[in-house]
């Protein structure tokens, strides 16, 4: 199939690499002036992979969309609405195209999930591709399991058929809301895990994992999703990759924050935690882990005080 990927960062370039690897005709779009795109145009590679020579690179958004029947979007969550507005302004025929969202996050200011924003701006449904895995592992031929979900079972199954391979086994997701919130929130838990690493309190990650799933399950249930979804691939199933892996940007961001090291890459959990606090305020659902991370990042809270309070407060039933 003809597939275009919008976004040429770490994951966008991976999806171009992967789609080409499994036999699709691939175009990768990046903005004019993008350092990532300039590097790919110049060398065909980045810090993570070498693109197959047959991947076509373009800076023309209209051409990228018109040339494909399947569109993968992989940009920062806070830039997502802006990109959709650009696409809408092009007045292209989109009704027969399949859109797959390959990023994780909630919109700051609204707390909305990405599929919700897609429907709001462009109409129709998009599939969401979530779950554990790192580019570094996939390009080394280390397989993993991931999940695909949408508001349409037909779309979910069609997207799985397009992208399944021996490298990635997909599960069909039935709870889109729970999958998206779980996928976004695991990055916040990843930041907390990195902070524990930086404080030499790695042993508390077990408690962090237990409490992280518990508080997210309450939020998902309140919003109308299935509380058990957070125990699947989009959240708990992604903890190993996010809370422990040396490749996890969110974990590394948290560790570097504690050690006062500069971190110049995207860690989606930084913005997601603010969106979660907005959801917590709107719903009345307490999110203690997110609150602690928010206090540290945005309220100048002492990291050790905030995190130790999570685990050392008065005894309560599990």
PyMOL commands that set and color helices and strands:
alter all, ss='L'
color gray80, all
select helices_A, chain A and resi 10-21+35-43+61-66+77-89+114-122+135-138+153-163+176-198+202-222+227-231+236-244+249-258+269-283+288-298+303-312
alter helices_A, ss='H'
color red, helices_A
select strands_A, chain A and resi 2-6+25-29+56-58+70-73+98-101+127-130+144-149+168-173
alter strands_A, ss='S'
color yellow, strands_A
deselect
rebuild
show_as cartoon
